[in-house]
Amino acid sequence: MVAPGASVKQRGNRETLPICAVLLAGGRGTRFWPRSRMRTPKQLLNIAGPRTMLRETVERLQSVFELRNFWAVTNLKQAPAVHKELRGVPASHILAEPAGRNTAAAIGLAAIHLAYECGDAIMGVFPADSYVADVSRFRALVSAALKFARTPGAMVVLGIPPTRPETGYGYIEHGSLSSRLADVRAYSVVRFTEKPALPLARRYMASGKYLWNAGMFFWRVSTFLESLERFLPATHAALVDLGKSIGTSRYASTLRRIYPRLENISVDYAVMEPATRSRASGVQVSVIPARVGWSDIGSWAAVYELLAGKAGANVSAGSSFTLDASGNYFWSPRKFVAAIGVHDLILVETGDALLLCPRDRSQDVGKIVKWLEINHGSKLL
């Protein structure tokens, strides 16, 4: 443990550094309404298996990171449930944001706590609500990324080889081979790009030079904080002030005062993009292609595609009977579902709500949440 708020510069030369996993677990998952609510968002639901997505994420990473070195950034409403899911993780490692300020602030909050507790560390950042099919390969890639990230100034991201011209993800253009460890290759990053229109997404995929940005990053705490100081100085200064209160009775009030004023910006826009463009930053950004069967499972349609054994199959969480029906997803584990002559539908039933929509309109479910917010449907949120 070091002095609160002290600089992490010059502390990274020791041979052994802690290896820590930071899970971003504060999202709402509005497209999974009515199951997803403020206190039980997507990452706290058993969307793709018997365990919650948060628990699946931890178990996927546990052979790489010690349980005591897991951290999670969530919000005040979800913190008790996150703590319950992260059995064995120290309570002080569950960091609750008093207001959502996007990923740059969330990762910065974790980094300033790691700087306080460890001085410096190697930090892997992961969304808490993704799916990975090839867990063994994923672990090998994460282990390699952590080794690459040990070098001061190195920033590493996992990139997913695209399987379709997706318009909902950011992309990473890779350049030449920069590092190699056994069969794991890391490439220089030419640029990060925003979510493209469909014609451009098709060109990206055809070129073979672009990967999906899945939001999985690796770096030393010192490297990240120095980059944050360079590219987002006001947020860095505020977090350093916050760091001075860690471990004191002033921490909670300081967090409530400082955090809502931090810049609301993603780490991609705030740090990764300018670090890639700036040759004078002293940062080397690289990407590791990760063909691991990844999915962000961003909608009920994506859940259907993950669980359907074959095209046109019906998927049901409970007992059901279908006649001349195909391509449907039913979530009604307590009630028997009978479906006749319907195709490609989503049906999700909870104790107080029922969702029914065509499968190809499942991305619009978030609009229901916006309508409920405007029309005072708080009991359904």
C-alpha positions as CSV (number, residue, x, y, z in Angstrom):
1,M,0.0,0.0,0.0
2,V,1.2,3.4,-0.9
3,A,0.4,7.0,0.2
4,P,-3.1,8.0,-1.0
5,G,-3.0,9.8,-4.3
6,A,0.8,9.4,-4.8
7,S,2.1,9.1,-8.3
8,V,2.7,5.7,-9.7
9,K,5.6,6.9,-11.9
10,Q,9.0,5.2,-11.2
11,R,7.3,2.4,-9.3
12,G,7.0,0.0,-12.2
13,N,10.5,-1.3,-12.4
14,R,10.2,-4.1,-9.9
15,E,10.2,-7.5,-11.4
16,T,6.9,-8.8,-9.9
17,L,3.7,-6.9,-10.4
18,P,0.2,-7.9,-9.3
19,I,-2.0,-9.0,-12.1
20,C,-5.6,-7.6,-11.6
21,A,-8.9,-8.0,-13.5
22,V,-11.2,-5.1,-13.6
23,L,-14.8,-5.9,-14.5
24,L,-17.1,-3.2,-15.8
25,A,-20.4,-4.1,-14.3
26,G,-22.5,-1.0,-14.1
27,G,-24.6,-1.1,-17.3
28,R,-28.4,-1.3,-17.4
29,G,-29.0,-3.6,-20.4
30,T,-32.2,-1.8,-21.5
31,R,-32.6,-4.1,-24.5
32,F,-33.2,-7.0,-22.2
33,W,-36.3,-5.5,-20.6
34,P,-38.5,-6.7,-19.0
35,R,-36.0,-9.1,-17.3
36,S,-33.4,-6.4,-17.0
37,R,-34.2,-3.7,-14.5
38,M,-32.2,-1.1,-12.6
39,R,-31.3,-3.5,-9.8
40,T,-31.0,-6.6,-12.0
41,P,-29.3,-5.6,-15.2
42,K,-28.1,-7.9,-18.0
43,Q,-24.9,-8.8,-16.2
44,L,-26.8,-10.0,-13.1
45,L,-29.1,-12.3,-15.2
46,N,-28.7,-15.9,-16.4
47,I,-29.0,-14.8,-20.0
48,A,-26.9,-17.5,-21.7
49,G,-26.7,-20.3,-19.2
50,P,-27.5,-21.3,-15.6
51,R,-25.3,-18.7,-14.0
52,T,-25.3,-14.9,-14.2
53,M,-23.2,-13.3,-16.9
54,L,-21.1,-11.7,-14.2
55,R,-20.4,-15.0,-12.6
56,E,-19.6,-16.6,-16.0
57,T,-17.1,-13.9,-16.6
58,V,-15.4,-14.5,-13.3
59,E,-15.2,-18.2,-13.8
60,R,-13.8,-17.7,-17.3
61,L,-10.9,-15.6,-15.9
62,Q,-10.3,-17.4,-12.6
63,S,-7.4,-19.6,-13.9
64,V,-5.6,-16.4,-15.0
65,F,-6.3,-14.0,-12.1
66,E,-6.4,-14.8,-8.4
67,L,-9.8,-14.1,-6.9
68,R,-8.4,-11.6,-4.4
69,N,-7.2,-9.6,-7.5
70,F,-10.6,-9.1,-9.0
71,W,-12.1,-5.7,-9.0
72,A,-15.5,-4.5,-10.2
73,V,-16.9,-1.1,-11.0
74,T,-20.7,-0.9,-10.7
75,N,-23.3,1.6,-9.3
76,L,-24.8,2.1,-6.0
77,K,-28.1,0.3,-6.7
78,Q,-26.3,-2.8,-8.1
79,A,-23.4,-3.0,-5.7
80,P,-25.1,-5.3,-3.2
81,A,-26.0,-7.8,-5.9
82,V,-22.6,-7.6,-7.5
83,H,-20.9,-8.2,-4.2
84,K,-23.1,-11.3,-3.7
85,E,-22.1,-12.7,-7.1
86,L,-18.4,-12.0,-6.5
87,R,-18.0,-14.4,-3.6
88,G,-14.4,-14.4,-2.4
89,V,-13.6,-11.0,-3.9
90,P,-12.7,-8.4,-1.1
91,A,-15.6,-6.1,-0.4
92,S,-13.3,-3.1,-0.9
93,H,-12.7,-4.2,-4.5
94,I,-16.4,-3.5,-5.4
95,L,-16.3,0.1,-6.4
96,A,-19.7,1.9,-6.7
97,E,-20.1,4.9,-8.9
98,P,-22.5,7.5,-7.5
99,A,-23.2,8.5,-11.2
100,G,-22.6,6.9,-14.5
101,R,-19.7,8.7,-16.3
102,N,-18.8,6.2,-19.0
103,T,-15.8,3.9,-19.3
104,A,-12.9,6.4,-19.1
105,A,-14.0,7.4,-15.6
106,A,-14.9,3.9,-14.5
107,I,-11.5,2.5,-15.5
108,G,-9.8,5.6,-14.0
109,L,-11.6,4.9,-10.7
110,A,-10.3,1.3,-10.6
111,A,-6.8,2.5,-11.6
112,I,-6.6,5.1,-8.8
113,H,-7.6,2.4,-6.3
114,L,-5.0,0.0,-7.7
115,A,-2.4,2.7,-7.5
116,Y,-3.3,3.2,-3.8
117,E,-3.3,-0.5,-3.0
118,C,-0.5,-1.8,-5.2
119,G,1.6,1.1,-6.4
120,D,1.6,-0.4,-9.9
121,A,0.0,-3.4,-11.4
122,I,-0.9,-5.0,-14.7
123,M,-4.5,-4.4,-15.3
124,G,-6.9,-6.3,-17.6
125,V,-10.3,-4.6,-18.2
126,F,-13.3,-6.7,-19.2
127,P,-17.0,-6.1,-19.8
128,A,-19.0,-8.2,-17.3
129,D,-21.7,-9.2,-19.8
130,S,-20.0,-10.9,-22.8
131,Y,-20.1,-14.5,-24.0
132,V,-17.1,-16.5,-25.0
133,A,-17.4,-20.0,-26.6
134,D,-13.8,-21.1,-26.7
135,V,-12.8,-20.4,-23.1
136,S,-9.4,-22.2,-23.3
137,R,-8.2,-20.1,-26.2
138,F,-9.5,-17.0,-24.6
139,R,-7.5,-17.7,-21.5
140,A,-4.4,-18.2,-23.5
141,L,-4.9,-14.9,-25.3
142,V,-5.5,-13.0,-22.0
143,S,-2.4,-14.5,-20.5
144,A,-0.3,-13.4,-23.5
145,A,-1.9,-9.9,-23.5
146,L,-0.9,-9.5,-19.9
147,K,2.7,-10.4,-20.7
148,F,2.8,-7.9,-23.6
149,A,1.3,-5.2,-21.3
150,R,4.1,-5.6,-18.8
151,T,6.2,-3.3,-20.9
152,P,5.9,0.3,-19.8
153,G,3.9,2.3,-22.3
154,A,2.3,-0.8,-23.8
155,M,-1.5,-0.8,-24.4
156,V,-3.1,-4.0,-25.7
157,V,-6.6,-4.7,-26.9
158,L,-8.3,-7.9,-27.9
159,G,-9.9,-7.6,-31.3
160,I,-12.6,-9.9,-32.6
161,P,-12.4,-11.1,-36.3
162,P,-15.7,-10.0,-37.7
163,T,-18.2,-12.6,-38.8
164,R,-20.6,-10.2,-40.5
165,P,-20.6,-6.5,-41.5
166,E,-21.8,-5.3,-38.1
167,T,-22.8,-1.6,-37.8
168,G,-23.2,-1.7,-34.0
169,Y,-19.6,-2.1,-33.0
170,G,-16.5,0.0,-33.2
171,Y,-13.6,-1.4,-35.3
172,I,-9.8,-1.5,-35.0
173,E,-7.6,-1.4,-38.1
174,H,-4.5,-3.4,-37.5
175,G,-1.1,-2.9,-39.2
176,S,2.0,-5.0,-39.2
177,L,3.1,-7.7,-36.7
178,S,4.6,-6.1,-33.6
179,S,5.0,-8.9,-31.1
180,R,4.7,-12.7,-30.9
181,L,4.5,-15.1,-28.0
182,A,4.2,-18.8,-29.0
183,D,1.2,-18.8,-31.4
184,V,-0.2,-15.5,-30.2
185,R,0.4,-12.5,-32.5
186,A,0.0,-8.9,-31.7
187,Y,-0.2,-6.2,-34.4
188,S,0.2,-2.5,-34.4
189,V,-3.0,-0.5,-34.3
190,V,-3.4,1.9,-37.2
191,R,-6.6,3.5,-35.9
192,F,-9.8,3.0,-33.9
193,T,-12.9,3.8,-35.9
194,E,-16.5,4.6,-34.9
195,K,-19.5,2.4,-35.7
196,P,-19.7,2.4,-39.5
197,A,-22.6,2.6,-41.9
198,L,-23.4,-0.8,-43.6
199,P,-21.5,-0.1,-46.9
200,L,-18.3,0.8,-44.9
201,A,-18.7,-2.1,-42.6
202,R,-18.8,-4.4,-45.7
203,R,-15.6,-2.9,-46.9
204,Y,-14.0,-3.3,-43.5
205,M,-14.9,-7.0,-43.4
206,A,-13.7,-7.6,-47.0
207,S,-10.3,-6.0,-46.4
208,G,-9.3,-8.4,-43.6
209,K,-7.6,-5.5,-41.8
210,Y,-10.3,-4.7,-39.3
211,L,-11.4,-6.3,-36.0
212,W,-14.3,-5.6,-33.7
213,N,-13.5,-3.6,-30.6
214,A,-14.9,-5.8,-27.8
215,G,-13.7,-3.4,-25.0
216,M,-11.0,-5.7,-23.5
217,F,-7.9,-3.8,-22.6
218,F,-4.5,-4.5,-20.9
219,W,-1.9,-2.1,-19.5
220,R,0.1,-1.2,-16.5
221,V,-1.8,1.1,-14.1
222,S,1.1,3.6,-14.5
223,T,0.7,3.5,-18.3
224,F,-3.0,4.1,-18.1
225,L,-2.8,6.9,-15.6
226,E,0.0,8.7,-17.4
227,S,-2.1,8.5,-20.6
228,L,-5.2,9.7,-18.8
229,E,-3.1,12.7,-17.5
230,R,-2.0,13.5,-21.0
231,F,-5.3,13.1,-22.8
232,L,-7.9,13.8,-20.2
233,P,-6.1,16.0,-17.6
234,A,-9.2,17.3,-15.7
235,T,-10.4,13.8,-15.0
236,H,-7.0,12.6,-14.0
237,A,-6.5,15.5,-11.6
238,A,-9.9,14.9,-10.0
239,L,-9.1,11.2,-9.6
240,V,-5.8,12.0,-8.0
241,D,-7.6,14.2,-5.5
242,L,-10.0,11.3,-4.9
243,G,-7.1,9.0,-4.3
244,K,-5.9,11.1,-1.4
245,S,-9.1,10.2,0.5
246,I,-9.0,6.4,-0.1
247,G,-8.8,4.6,3.2
248,T,-10.1,7.6,5.1
249,S,-13.6,8.7,6.5
250,R,-13.7,11.4,3.8
251,Y,-13.7,8.9,0.8
252,A,-17.5,8.5,0.4
253,S,-18.2,12.2,0.5
254,T,-15.3,13.0,-1.7
255,L,-16.5,10.5,-4.3
256,R,-20.0,11.9,-4.3
257,R,-18.6,15.4,-4.8
258,I,-16.0,14.7,-7.4
259,Y,-17.3,11.8,-9.5
260,P,-20.4,13.3,-11.1
261,R,-18.2,16.1,-12.5
262,L,-15.9,13.8,-14.4
263,E,-16.0,13.9,-18.2
264,N,-18.6,11.6,-19.6
265,I,-16.6,9.9,-22.4
266,S,-15.6,6.4,-23.3
267,V,-12.0,5.2,-22.9
268,D,-11.9,4.6,-26.7
269,Y,-12.5,8.2,-27.5
270,A,-10.6,9.6,-24.5
271,V,-7.4,7.5,-24.5
272,M,-7.1,4.8,-27.1
273,E,-7.8,6.9,-30.2
274,P,-5.5,9.9,-29.3
275,A,-2.8,7.5,-28.0
276,T,-2.8,5.7,-31.4
277,R,-2.6,9.0,-33.3
278,S,0.0,10.7,-31.1
279,R,3.5,9.5,-31.9
280,A,4.9,11.6,-29.1
281,S,2.8,10.0,-26.4
282,G,5.3,7.2,-25.6
283,V,2.5,4.7,-25.9
284,Q,2.5,1.6,-28.2
285,V,-1.0,0.4,-28.9
286,S,-1.3,-3.2,-30.2
287,V,-4.2,-5.6,-30.9
288,I,-4.4,-9.3,-30.6
289,P,-6.9,-11.0,-32.9
290,A,-9.2,-13.2,-30.7
291,R,-11.2,-15.8,-32.6
292,V,-12.9,-17.2,-29.5
293,G,-16.6,-17.3,-30.3
294,W,-17.2,-13.9,-28.7
295,S,-20.6,-12.2,-28.5
296,D,-21.8,-9.2,-26.6
297,I,-25.3,-10.8,-26.6
298,G,-26.7,-7.3,-27.2
299,S,-30.4,-8.3,-27.7
300,W,-33.0,-11.0,-27.3
301,A,-32.4,-11.9,-31.0
302,A,-28.7,-12.5,-30.1
303,V,-29.7,-14.8,-27.3
304,Y,-31.9,-16.8,-29.7
305,E,-29.0,-17.1,-32.2
306,L,-26.7,-18.3,-29.4
307,L,-29.1,-20.9,-28.1
308,A,-30.8,-22.2,-31.2
309,G,-29.3,-25.5,-32.3
310,K,-30.3,-25.0,-35.9
311,A,-32.0,-22.5,-38.2
312,G,-35.7,-22.2,-37.5
313,A,-35.6,-24.0,-34.2
314,N,-37.8,-22.8,-31.4
315,V,-36.1,-22.0,-28.1
316,S,-38.0,-22.0,-24.8
317,A,-36.9,-21.5,-21.2
318,G,-39.8,-23.6,-19.9
319,S,-42.3,-26.2,-21.1
320,S,-43.8,-25.5,-24.5
321,F,-45.7,-26.9,-27.5
322,T,-45.4,-25.5,-31.0
323,L,-47.4,-26.3,-34.1
324,D,-46.4,-24.9,-37.5
325,A,-44.1,-22.4,-35.6
326,S,-40.5,-21.7,-36.1
327,G,-37.6,-19.3,-35.1
328,N,-39.3,-18.2,-31.9
329,Y,-37.7,-17.5,-28.5
330,F,-39.9,-17.9,-25.4
331,W,-38.8,-16.9,-21.9
332,S,-41.6,-18.0,-19.6
333,P,-40.1,-20.5,-17.2
334,R,-43.1,-20.7,-14.9
335,K,-45.9,-20.9,-17.5
336,F,-46.5,-23.4,-20.3
337,V,-46.3,-21.8,-23.7
338,A,-48.3,-23.0,-26.7
339,A,-47.6,-21.4,-30.1
340,I,-49.4,-22.1,-33.3
341,G,-48.5,-20.6,-36.7
342,V,-46.1,-17.9,-35.4
343,H,-42.6,-17.4,-36.7
344,D,-39.5,-15.4,-35.6
345,L,-41.1,-13.9,-32.4
346,I,-39.6,-13.0,-29.1
347,L,-41.8,-13.5,-26.0
348,V,-40.5,-12.6,-22.5
349,E,-42.7,-12.9,-19.5
350,T,-42.0,-11.6,-16.0
351,G,-44.3,-11.2,-13.0
352,D,-45.3,-7.7,-14.0
353,A,-44.7,-7.4,-17.7
354,L,-44.9,-9.2,-21.0
355,L,-42.8,-8.4,-24.1
356,L,-43.9,-9.6,-27.6
357,C,-42.0,-8.5,-30.7
358,P,-40.6,-9.8,-34.0
359,R,-37.1,-11.1,-33.6
360,D,-35.7,-8.6,-36.1
361,R,-37.1,-5.7,-34.0
362,S,-35.5,-6.8,-30.7
363,Q,-33.0,-3.9,-30.9
364,D,-36.0,-1.6,-30.4
365,V,-36.7,-2.9,-26.9
366,G,-34.7,-0.2,-25.4
367,K,-37.2,2.3,-26.7
368,I,-39.8,0.8,-24.3
369,V,-37.5,1.7,-21.4
370,K,-37.2,5.3,-22.7
371,W,-41.0,5.5,-23.0
372,L,-41.5,4.2,-19.4
373,E,-39.0,6.7,-18.1
374,I,-40.9,9.6,-19.8
375,N,-44.4,8.3,-18.8
376,H,-43.6,7.6,-15.1
377,G,-43.4,3.8,-15.3
378,S,-40.7,3.6,-12.6
379,K,-42.2,0.5,-11.1
380,L,-41.4,-1.3,-14.3
381,L,-37.8,0.0,-14.4
